[in-house]
Amino acid sequence: MNILKKIFGPIYPVILSAFTLFVIFNLSRIILCIWQWPRVESFDNILNIFSGSLRVDMSSICYALILPAFLSCFLLTSNRIGGIFKIILRLYLTLLILAVLFLEVTTIPFIQEYDLRPNRLFIEYLVYPKEVVSMLITGYKLEIFLCSLIMALMIYLLVFYKKGGLIGKLLQGNFKLHFVKRFILAFFVLAFGILGCRASLEHRPLNPALVAFSTDALLNDLTLNSAYSLGFAAMQMSDEVSAIKLYPKMAEGEVIANVKALSNVSEDNFIKEYGPMWAYREASFKGEPKNIVILLLESHGAQFVKSLGGIDASPNIDKFINEGWAMTNLYATGTRSVRGIEAVTTGFTPTPARAVVKLGKSQHDFFTIADLLAKRGYVTQFIYGGESHFDNMKTFFLGNGFNDIKDLPTFEKTSFIGSWGACDEDLYNKADSEFTRMHKEGKKFMSLVFSSSNHTPFEYPKGGFTPYNSPDATVENSVKYADYALGKFIEKAKKSEYWQDTVFVIVADHDARAYGNFEVPIEHFHIPAIFMGGDIKKRQDNRLASQIDIAPTLLSLAGISAITPMIGHDLTLDIPEDKLRALMQRDKYFAYMNSKGEVVLLRPQDSKIGTFKYNKEKHEVTQATLSPKIVDKGHAIGLWGSLSYMNNWYQAKDSYEKKINKRKKGGGIVNPKSASI
């Protein structure tokens, strides 16, 4: 110990405390793995758990100890200030180790109850001490006894062992070091600590998605430690802005009534015991269920599509608009990729909080069409040319029905790799290879293919297409390359064996930029959306539509009848004019627009609801007086997402067809008249 003390000098107590935390984390992890061995199953899973845990533990320890270590470089001395600092440091290190140990020893009963490490529920339940204590005393007597025994033993070792405890022993003696050497040591402590906190040399620091590897959420949680899991949950909770608190009030019953009034579902088809908007939807297509492919285009707004009033930078999309079923008046729900993913995979309405892809309560058991289809035997894929942990996508997908992630590390061949990963041509080659393989194996599949070439700094392989302008690194050239790669893929897919059995949708996640002098610049939410493949007839559909309509329409085109909580329209049906609408969220501002261009705007902390009229041809928004009924509809839809999230009305179900047969026997199914598709 004296040798270590000489080597580390004034940071010696912090280094030994760091080692203690590391031992606690990994001893707990080993016990959890042994306990959960039927879930762990294999040596490969063990390697994944412990290789990822090194980064998580390092990050956790560095966050906890970087400041004490830095201050120790200067304040851990033999003078009076040093004596005061020793008392503070001893208290901090003791409480830190005890807190970490407490979280780890309470992890087993928490897993028994929730099948996850301590998370946001752990924090939320702190405000209900009476109920929680009662639950623990009733159901976890043995666990409470063992936890208390372990904590008592650690308190004895840290505080009372040999009249001063282990932490006190670490702080005994002098920590002499020349002033210059203390500065040098402090520099290295700061540099290593910051790097350790990030635990990554990539664009973004460590997050749970970076070490996720399994569709089993508990296995991914074993890679974490409970302190990190709880800290990450607390950070997420601070970002969960609620529309209920931000926008003008409306009674819950009124919100539900208005949202139902905008739906195109018969009252007989609502499954009230599941939640207010859970309803059975009969698919328009009646044949053998088809595969579903969502081609999600990065930042590809209508401003880049000539047929939609933009520049001539997307000749292939213009071509496909005339070959497939094109929604020419469809609007994105937001300005971020995760918002687009939220819309097309869950049908969830936008809120002033972050998209559900990144929110705490939606990381597991949240409805997605992938979960629905996986429970019907589909392979549910996410194919992405970059790292799938970006924007928490991997964690969200693995926790909510996606069972196959194909990101850059899985690409066998790549021709060009930029800042965001493999180019779009490589992405679509991978997609074609996967679809061909699964079709030959007789597997049904649903795949979300997410492009990335059209993203700053606009890197793409040269050749094959004529750039829109020069210099090369422009958004217009990047868009045209993305369009070129998409065109190559669609033409190849048309000749494939899987084309006839698959429903494709080409849809942007959002526009490249959302700027303008109106809080929600409506023209920059206009995006292309084209349904293609199989038996889909060509048609230009000018009805107003929202990104949340994509998922219900895909299920209908693919022949998937199901109970879902989605409030989006099945566009294969005739939708009454007064129910057509677009929903748009920009930061904390929400806009609802109907087919007449009437706009309801909800502003943060503003009791007055804005009412406007949008002129699509001129891209102008002017103030206007709207009927109270229209204002109520917009107001209700603006509150619906947060209300639904808060009340767990979007929670995934064990089955989405359990009640269908019962309702069919009772003759309760209503199938509205189908529109021509």
N, C-alpha and C positions, 0 to 999 in steps of 0.2 A: 504493500500500500504506500509506503514511503517513496518507493521508486515512482509510482504513478503521481504522487503528490508533487514530486520534483519536476516531472515531465509537464503536467498540466497547470501547475502553479495555482493561481487564484480561481481558476475555473474547475479545479479538481472536484469540489462538492457537487457542482452542476453535472459534470461528466458522470460521476457515480450515480447520481439521481437519474440521469438519462438511461444508463444501463439498467437500473432497477425498473424503470417504466417499460423498457424493451422486454425484459424478462416477464413482467406481468402480462403484457400484451400477448406474447407468444405462448406462455404457459396456459393462459386462458384459451387461446386459439387451438392449441393441441387438445385440450380437454373437450372443447366444443366439437372438434373434428371426430374425436373418438366417440363422443355421445351421438353425433349425427352420421356415423359411418355409413348406414344404409343410404343416406342421401349423397354422401361424398363418393362412395362406390369405388373409385379408382385412384391409382397412383398419379395419373395425369391431372386429376382434379386437385389433388394435394399440392402438386407442383404449381398449378395456377394460383391456388389460394396463398401459398407462402411466398411465391415470387412477387405477387402483387402487394402482399402485406408489408414487405420491406419498405416500399415507397410510402405506404400509408402511415406506418409507424414512424418512419423518419420525419415525415411532414408533421405529424402530431407532436412529436417530441420537440422538434425545432420551434414550432409555434409556441409551445408551452415554456421553452427554456431559453430562447434567443435573448430576451430582455434581461433575465437574471444573469446569464452568462456574460453579456456585454457590460452590465453594471459591475459585476464581480471583478472584471479586469481593472477597474479603477477604485472601487470602494472596499474591496475585501483586503483591509490593511490591519495593522496592529494599533492604530490610533483610536480615538473616541468614536469618530465617524464609522470606522470599521467595526467597532463593537456594536453600534446601533444597527448597522447593515446586517451583521451576523444574525441578530435576533429576527429581523424582517425576513432574511433569506431562509432561516431555519423554519419559520412559520409557513412561508410560502411552499417550500419543498415538501414539508410534512403534509400540508393540506392537499397539495397536488397529487402526491402519491396515494393518499387515502381516497381522494375523489376518483382517481383512475381505477383503483382497486374496487371501490364500491360499484362503479359502473360495470366492471367486468363480472363481479360476483352476482350482480342482479340481472345479468344478461340471460342466464339460463331460465329463470322464471318468466322473463319477458318473452323469450323465444317460445316457451311452452304456451304462452297466451296468444302471441301474435305472429309467430313463425318468422320473426325478423329481429335484428339487433335493436336496442333502444333507439327510437326515432322521435318524430314530432309528437307521437302519442305520449311518450314519456314526459315531454314538456307540458303538453296540454293537461295531462292528468295531475300535474302538480297543484293545479287550482282546485282540485277535488280531493283534499287529503282524507276527509272522513270516509268517502266511498272507497278510495284506493286502499286505505289501511284495513277497512272492513273486508275487502276482497282478499287482500294478502293473508290476513289472519285466518280467514275461513278456508282458503284453498291452498295455501303454501306454507303450512306450519314447519315442515322439515326444511324447506328452502330458507325460510327466515332464520331458523336456528343455525344452519350451516353458514349462512352469510354473516350472521352476528358473530359467530365463533371466529371466522376468518378475519373480520374487521377488528375484533378485539385483540387478536394475536398481532396484527400489523400495528395497531396503535401502541401496544406494549413495546414492540421492537423499535418503533420510530421515536417514541416519546420517553419511555421509562427504562428501557434496557440499560443496565450498568449506569444508572443515575444520570440520565441525559439523553438516552436514545441514540440510535444509529446516526441520525442526521446531526445531532449534537457532536458526536465523535468526529464526523467528517469536517466539521467547522473548527475543531480544536487546533491550536497552534498558530504560528505566524505564517503568512503567505507573502514572503519578501520577494520583490521583483522590481528591477529598475524601471523608472518611469517610462523610458523610451520603449522598453520591451513590453510594457503594459499596453502602449498604443499599438504596437505591432500585433500583439495578441488580440486586441479588441477588433482590429481590422479583419483578421482571419475569422474570428468568431462571427462577425457581421456578415462577411461574404459567404461562409459556409452555412450560416443560419438561414439566410435568404434563399440560397439555392436549395437547402433542405426543406424549407417551407413549401416551395414550388414543387419539389420532387419531380421536376420535368424540365427538359431543355426545349420543349415545343412551344407553340404560340401561347398556350394557356397552361396554367398550373394544374396540378393534380386535382381530379374530381372522381367520384365513385365510378363514373362511366369509363374512365381510363383503365380501371382494373377489373371491370365486369367481364365475365367470360361465359356465363351460363344462363339458361332460361329459368333456372331455379334461383329465385331471389335470395334465399337463405345462403346458398353457396357464395354468391357475390358478396353478401353481408359478412361472411366469415373472413373474407379478405380484408375487410375493414377492422377497426377496433371500435369499441362502443363510445369512447370519447370523441373520435372523429365522426362517427355516425350521428351522434347527438349534436355536435357542433355544426355539422353540415345541415342538419334538419333545422336548427335554430336560424342559420343564415337564410335558408329557403323561406322559412316562415316570415321573416322580416320583409321579404319581397312579395308576399302574397297580398297585394292590394285588392280590396273588395269593392265591387261596384255598389254594393249595398251601403257602404259607408261613404263612398265618393260621390254618388249621384243622388238626385232627389228621391225621397221615399215613395214606396208604393206597397200596399198590403200584399202579402204573399199570395193570397187567393186571387187578387186582381192580376198579378203577374202571370200566374198559371192560366187563368181564363183568357187573357189576351194572347198568350203564346199558343194556346190550343186553338183559338179563333184563327190564327194565321196558318195552322197546319192544314194539310189536305188529307186527313185521316178521319174515317168515320168514328163516331163516339163509341160504337160497339167494339172497335178494335183496340181500345186502350186497355192496358193491363194495370189497373190502378194499384194493385198490391206490390208491383215492382217499383213504381214511382210515377209521378204526375204525367210524364210524357212518354213512358214506355208503351209501345204500340206494335201491333202485328201489321206487317206490310207484305202484301202478296206481290210476288215478282211478276213482271209483265211477260218475260220470256218463260216458256213452259217446257222447253226441252231439257236434255241432260245439262246439269250445271256446268258453267264454263270457268276457265281460269280468268283471273283479273290481274292486269298490269297497269300500274300508275306510273307514268313517265313524268316525274316532277322536275320542271325546268327552273333552274336558278335564275332569279331576277329577270324574267323574260316577259315584261309587260306589253300591253297592247301598243305602246308607243313605238315598238320595234316591228310591228306587223302591219304591212300596207293595207291588207283587207280590213283591218280594224281601225284604220285612220292614222296609222303610224308611218314611219319611214320604211323603205324597202330593204330591210336587213334580215328578213326571215322568209326567203322565197319558198322554202319547203313547207313551212307552216301555212303560208298562203295557198300552196298546192293542196295540202291536206284539208284545209277548210272547205275546199270544193270537192273533196273525195269522201269525207266522213260526215258525222253529225257534229256540226260546229255550233257551239254556244257563243254567239257574237256579242252578247251583252252581259257577260259574267264578271263578277268583281271579287277580288281577294278579300280576305277578312283582316289582313294586317300587312305589316311591312318587314317582317322577319321570316326566315325560313321555317323556324319552329312553329310559327303561327300558321303557315301554309300546311305543314305536316299535321298539326292539330286538326285543321279543317278537313283534309282529305282522308285521314285515317280514323278519326273519331266522330266527325260531324259536330264537334263541340263549338259553341258560339264564342266569339272573342270576348275577352274581359280586359280591364285595365291592369290586371296582374300579368305576370309572365305566362306564356303558353303552357298548357298542361304538360307538355314534353319536359318542362323544367320544374314544375311545382311538386312539392313534397307528397301530398296525398294521392297524386295520380301516378306514382311510380310503379305501383302494383295494383292489380285488380281494378283497372279502369277500362271502361268499354272502348274497344277498337274493332274495326271490321276484321283485323287480323285475328283477334281472339275468337270472334264468331266463326271465322272460317277454319281456324286451327281445330276447333272443337267439332268440325265436320270433316276432319281428315286432310285438310289442305296443308301443303308446305307453305309457310308464310315467311317471305323473304324481305330483307332490306339489302339492296345492292347500292354501293356507294364507292366512288373512286378515291375518297380520302379516308381519314380515320373516323370510324363510326362513333367514337366517344365524344366527338365534337358536339357542342350544344346539348350534351346529355342524351343524345339520340339513342345510343346503344342501351343504356340503362332503362330508358322508357320503353323501348321496343321489346327487350328481353323480358321485362316485367309485365308486358301487356299483350301477349299473344304471338309475337314474332318468334319463330323458332329456328331461323337460319339467317345469320348475318354474314354478308359477303362484302367486306371492305378491302382497302388496298392490300393489306398483308395476305389476302387470299387470292390475289390476281396472279395467275401463272405467267402471263406475258403483259408487258407494258411497252408502249412505243414512246410515250412522253409523260413525264411527271413534273408538275409545277408545284407551286406553293400549297395548293389545296389538294394535291394528289394526282391520280391518273387522269389523263384527258378524257373527254367525253367519248371519243371513238373507242378507247380501251374499255370504258364503262359499258358501252352498248355491246361490244364484243363479248364481254363477260356475261352480260344479261342474255344474249342470244345463246351462248354456250350452256348456261343454266337452264333456260327454257327448253332447249333441244333435249338436254339430258333428262329432265323431269318428264317431258312428254313421252320420250321413248320408254321410260320406266313406268308409264301409266299413272303418274302422280298428278293430282290437281294442285295448282299453285296460285298463290296471290303474291305479287311482288311489287314493292315500292322501289323504283329506280330513280335515284336522285342525282342530277347532274351538278357539276361544280365549275366547269371551265369558264362560264360567264360570271366571273367573280374577280374583283380587284386582287392582284395586279394585272389581270387579263392576260394570262399566259396560255398559249395554245400552240400546237404544232403547225408549222407553216406548210403551205401547199395543199392542193386538192380543191380549193375554193378561191374565189376572187374577193379580197378584202373590201370592205365597204368604203374605207378611207385610209389615210395614212397620217401619222405613223402607225405602226402595227398595234401597239399596246393601247387600244382604245376600247371603250365599252361597245361601240358599234361593231368593230371587227370581232370582238369576243362573242357577241350575240350571233353574228353571222357564222362563226365557226361552230357554235353550239347548234345552230339550225342545220348546218351542213352535216354534222355528226348524227343528229336526229334523223335527217333525211336518209342517210345511208342505212341506218338501222331499220327504219320502217320499210324501206324497199326490200331489204334482206328478209325481214320478218314476214312480209307478204308472200314470199316464196317458200316459207317454212311450213312444216307440218302442223305446228302449233297455232298458226294464225287463225284458222277456222274455229278453233276451240277456245279462243281467248278474246276477252273484251279489253281493249286498251283505252286509256284516256291520256291525252297529252294536255298538261295543265301547268301553268306557272305557279311557283310558290308565292311570288309577289312581284311588284315592279322593281326596276333598278333603283329608283329613288322616289321618295314621297315628299315632294316639296310643293309649296304654294302658300298663298296668303289666307287660305281657309284652314281651320284647325284639322280637318280631314280632307286633304286634296283628292277629291273623288276621281278625277281623271287618271291619277296615278295608282288607282286600285283596279283599273280595268285590265283584265288579263285574258289571254287566249285559253280555250278549252275545247278539245275535239275528241269525241268518242269514235273509235275505229275498231275494225276486226270483225271476224265472224259474219253474222247476218245483219250487221248495222247498215242501214241505208243512208245514203248521203242526204244531207239536209242542212240548211242554214237556219238556225233557230235564234230569233231575235228577242225572245222573252228575257226579261230581267231575271238574273239568277245570281246565286251566291256560291262561294267555294264550299259552303257546308252542304250544298245540294249534290256534290260530286259522289260522295260515298253511298247515299241511298240509291242514286241512279245506277251506279256500278253494280250494286247487289241485284237490282231489278233486271238489268241487262244480262247479268250472268245467271239468272234463274234461281236466285237465293231468296226464298221467302223466310222471314225471320221476325222475331220480336226484338226491337232495338229502342234506345232512348233518343235517337237522333231526331231533331226537329226539321232537318232539311227536307226539301221536296224531292220526290221521285219524279224526275223530269220526263220520264216516259209517259206520264199521265197528263191529262188536261188539268192545268192549274188555273183556278179562277184568277182573273186579272187583279183583284184586290188583295190576293195573297202573295203575289210576286214581290220580292224585296231583296235588297242587298244589305249586308251588315259589314261595317268597316271600323276597325279600331286603330288609332294612331296614338301611341303613348297612352295618356289618360283620357283621351277624347274618343267618344263612340258616336258613330253616325248610322242612322237607319234611313234607307231610301226606298220608296215604293216605285211602281212602274210609271207613275206620273211625274217622277222626278222630285217629289216632295220629300224633304229631308228633315229628320228630327235629330238634333245634336245634343248630346249629354256632355257637359263640361264638369271637370272636377271641382268639388266644393262650391257649386253654383246651384242655387235653388231654382233658378229660372231655366227652363228647357228652351233651347234655340230651335226655331222653325225657319226653313229656307226652301228655295226652289232651285233645282239644278238644271242648267241648259247644257245638254251633252254636246251639241254642235259647237257651242262657243266656249265650253268648259268654264261656265260662269255660275257662281252661286250668289243668289240675291235673297234678302230677307223676305219672308212671306208669312201670311197668317194661315195656319192649317187647322183642320177640324180637330176637336178634342179626341175623337176616336182614333185618328191617325197618330196623334201625339202619344196617346196611351199605348198604342201598339209598339211604337219605337221605344218608348220608355221601358216597357215590360221586357222586350227583347234585350235591351241594354243591361237589365238586371238579371236576366235569366241565367247566364253562365255562372256568375258568382253564387247565385242562390242554389243552383244545381250542384256546384262544387262543394259548397258549404254543407249541404244536406246529404251528400253522398248519393245523389240521384243518378249518377253516371257509373255506379259501381258495377263491375262485370258480374255476370251470372254463370252458374255452372252449366247452364244450357240456354240456348236462345230459341228452342223449339219445343220445350217440354209441354207448354200449354197449347201449342198450335193444334195438335191432334184433338185435344179436348174441345177446343173452340170450333174446329171443323165439324165434329160430331154434332155440336149444338147448332150448326148452321149460322154461326155468328160472323163469318168472314165476309167482308165487303170488299169487292175488287172494283175500284173506280174505273171509268172508261179510260182506255189507254190512248195516248196520243200516238200519231204515226212516228215510228223511229226507223 
